[in-house]
Amino acid sequence: MILAKNLTLSYDNKKNIIEDANFMIKEKEFIFISGSSGSGKSTLLKSFYGGIPIKKGNLFVNKFDLAKKSDSKLLQMRKDLGIVFQDYKLIQEYTIEENIMLPLKVHNYADDISRSQVKKLLKHVKLSHKIGAYPAELSGGEQQRVAVARALAHNPSIILADEPTGNLDDYSSDMIWTLLKNANEHLGITIVVVTHRIPKDMGIKYRRFNIEEGVVYEAS
């Protein structure tokens, strides 16, 4: 699913952020990536969808080597990914329905199938009544639930989430964790989450990688 071999990452050939990392994330796993602020958590996650070039080594995502990426192959690989950001990344001029439909349009789903999928997802995240609303009319927790629905829309095999509860209150955070846990348990989606705060009781088996001074290691 995700395999790193001597993976080294940096920005503009400056100091290495991640150095000689070796790890494997298997299908249907739930993974946390933790570490202190500035340790490289988000940088590592960004590399999983080709958001940062590989300085050295190899990184395979669904057997695609990101060290040898081309634009066309990168787009193909991203069809299997759903991404959730801390700041939601919703398009303010689009309704909630239109935001969730975006990945479906990118992947050329028919309009009737797309609208049916959006309705199912909004029901799942308990926001059916907000289908015609705009992001600015929603709370932060509601916007993040829309972002999770958007990440699920095209049935990805992997969801990457960067601090998905960092800006949320406890109630909204619990809802997001439940949505991600259900996606893993019931849909078999591999979940990879960067967070500085792992919930005390996830009620699900998971592994955790920690990053310290550029070194990635599995924590107990």
Legacy VTK file of the C-alpha trace (Angstrom):
# vtk DataFile Version 3.0
C-alpha trace
ASCII
DATASET POLYDATA
POINTS 220 float
0.000 0.000 0.000
2.661 2.558 1.113
6.315 1.539 1.192
9.289 3.808 1.948
12.861 2.717 1.204
15.645 5.028 2.414
13.251 7.928 1.874
14.784 11.375 2.245
12.784 14.599 1.919
13.812 18.251 1.953
12.743 21.610 0.578
14.992 23.244 -2.047
17.920 20.951 -1.172
18.210 22.519 2.241
18.408 20.562 5.506
16.763 17.155 5.286
13.341 17.056 6.934
12.992 13.266 6.708
16.119 11.146 6.402
16.553 7.519 5.285
13.086 6.441 6.383
12.082 2.804 5.960
8.554 1.663 6.749
5.508 -0.077 5.349
1.793 0.702 5.686
-0.405 -2.224 4.704
-3.879 -2.267 3.214
-6.763 -1.537 5.604
-4.476 -0.287 8.399
-5.156 2.746 10.591
-1.941 4.717 11.037
-1.113 7.729 13.190
1.935 9.888 12.470
3.012 11.951 15.463
5.907 14.165 16.509
6.672 17.605 17.838
5.803 20.768 15.937
8.092 21.150 12.937
9.266 17.532 13.052
8.145 16.818 9.495
4.780 15.101 10.017
2.930 17.092 7.380
5.927 16.957 5.034
5.874 13.169 5.162
2.130 13.060 4.550
2.499 15.495 1.656
4.997 13.153 0.019
2.357 10.413 -0.050
0.317 12.330 -2.637
3.262 13.751 -4.564
3.138 17.184 -2.958
6.899 17.259 -2.412
9.635 15.735 -4.599
11.653 12.763 -3.377
15.237 13.830 -2.700
16.585 10.299 -2.247
15.276 6.780 -1.965
11.914 5.423 -3.056
8.302 5.866 -2.008
5.683 3.487 -3.376
1.972 4.283 -3.053
-0.220 1.513 -4.433
2.879 0.202 -6.261
3.490 3.562 -7.944
7.008 4.884 -7.291
6.755 8.590 -6.527
10.504 8.944 -7.051
9.821 8.317 -10.757
6.585 10.229 -11.111
5.181 11.843 -14.216
2.177 14.168 -14.262
-0.079 11.633 -15.956
0.888 8.785 -13.629
0.576 11.056 -10.610
-2.994 11.939 -11.571
-3.774 8.260 -11.988
-2.328 7.432 -8.552
-4.296 10.225 -6.887
-7.554 8.646 -8.034
-7.072 6.173 -5.190
-6.511 8.897 -2.578
-8.818 11.025 -0.456
-7.253 13.976 1.392
-8.505 15.846 4.467
-6.783 19.088 5.496
-6.802 20.902 8.832
-8.200 24.049 7.180
-10.816 22.091 5.175
-9.849 23.486 1.720
-13.489 23.921 0.697
-14.267 26.232 -2.222
-16.198 29.133 -0.731
-18.130 29.936 -3.934
-19.440 26.365 -4.198
-22.332 24.860 -2.257
-21.703 21.883 0.003
-23.116 19.602 -2.689
-20.785 21.084 -5.306
-17.755 20.756 -3.022
-18.373 17.062 -2.402
-19.005 16.470 -6.109
-15.591 17.862 -7.121
-13.610 14.592 -7.042
-16.474 12.837 -8.798
-16.368 15.369 -11.625
-12.591 15.041 -11.847
-12.996 11.285 -12.237
-15.785 11.701 -14.822
-18.690 10.253 -12.851
-22.106 10.836 -14.428
-24.103 13.671 -12.832
-26.929 11.442 -11.600
-24.480 9.040 -9.950
-22.583 11.973 -8.429
-25.698 13.559 -6.927
-26.840 10.212 -5.531
-23.413 9.673 -3.954
-23.435 13.163 -2.411
-26.842 12.568 -0.817
-25.650 9.296 0.702
-22.508 10.911 2.077
-24.323 13.919 3.522
-26.688 11.560 5.291
-23.682 9.633 6.588
-22.052 12.781 8.026
-25.421 14.066 9.307
-25.520 17.152 7.094
-28.328 16.380 4.634
-30.060 19.618 5.630
-26.999 21.643 4.538
-26.803 20.394 0.948
-27.467 23.845 -0.568
-25.494 25.837 2.008
-22.104 27.463 1.442
-19.009 26.762 3.580
-19.160 30.138 5.334
-22.613 29.198 6.655
-21.250 26.125 8.446
-19.324 25.746 11.690
-15.741 24.489 11.610
-16.839 21.024 12.667
-19.477 20.907 9.953
-16.986 22.040 7.324
-14.590 19.285 8.324
-17.371 16.705 8.062
-17.980 17.978 4.522
-14.252 17.605 3.853
-14.378 13.980 5.043
-17.430 13.356 2.828
-15.527 14.838 -0.123
-12.543 12.585 0.616
-14.841 9.551 0.607
-16.814 10.545 -2.498
-14.847 8.647 -5.146
-14.347 5.481 -3.050
-10.587 5.847 -2.425
-8.401 3.049 -1.101
-6.413 5.473 1.104
-7.405 8.575 3.064
-4.647 10.976 4.143
-5.652 13.383 6.908
-3.451 16.254 8.112
-4.427 17.358 11.646
-8.140 16.829 10.838
-9.270 17.784 14.354
-6.667 20.455 15.101
-9.144 23.360 14.946
-12.189 21.583 16.383
-13.903 21.285 19.736
-14.201 17.923 21.493
-17.674 17.149 20.122
-16.687 17.823 16.516
-13.384 15.991 16.969
-15.200 12.897 18.207
-17.436 12.959 15.132
-14.443 13.174 12.782
-12.660 10.293 14.525
-15.834 8.215 14.298
-16.150 8.918 10.569
-12.533 7.948 9.918
-12.784 4.859 12.102
-15.955 3.729 10.314
-14.302 4.271 6.921
-11.505 1.973 8.048
-13.633 -0.673 9.762
-16.594 -0.869 7.402
-15.174 0.214 4.044
-11.665 -1.196 4.402
-10.036 2.136 3.606
-6.454 2.616 4.749
-6.338 5.693 7.011
-3.158 7.716 7.605
-3.531 10.607 10.052
-1.037 13.251 11.111
-1.956 14.484 14.573
-0.400 15.859 17.722
-3.249 14.423 19.802
-4.194 10.759 19.458
-7.587 9.985 21.042
-7.296 8.021 24.280
-9.803 5.365 23.287
-10.082 4.785 19.552
-11.700 1.392 20.001
-9.782 0.150 16.964
-6.406 -1.407 16.298
-3.839 1.068 14.980
-0.118 1.629 14.570
1.787 4.832 15.278
4.882 6.249 13.643
6.793 8.996 15.426
9.188 11.479 13.837
12.132 12.841 15.799
15.010 14.821 14.253
14.162 13.486 10.816
14.023 9.860 11.928
10.769 7.924 11.400
10.242 4.998 13.764
7.335 2.887 14.908
6.265 3.791 18.434
4.702 1.424 20.941
LINES 1 221
220 0 1 2 3 4 5 6 7 8 9 10 11 12 13 14 15 16 17 18 19 20 21 22 23 24 25 26 27 28 29 30 31 32 33 34 35 36 37 38 39 40 41 42 43 44 45 46 47 48 49 50 51 52 53 54 55 56 57 58 59 60 61 62 63 64 65 66 67 68 69 70 71 72 73 74 75 76 77 78 79 80 81 82 83 84 85 86 87 88 89 90 91 92 93 94 95 96 97 98 99 100 101 102 103 104 105 106 107 108 109 110 111 112 113 114 115 116 117 118 119 120 121 122 123 124 125 126 127 128 129 130 131 132 133 134 135 136 137 138 139 140 141 142 143 144 145 146 147 148 149 150 151 152 153 154 155 156 157 158 159 160 161 162 163 164 165 166 167 168 169 170 171 172 173 174 175 176 177 178 179 180 181 182 183 184 185 186 187 188 189 190 191 192 193 194 195 196 197 198 199 200 201 202 203 204 205 206 207 208 209 210 211 212 213 214 215 216 217 218 219
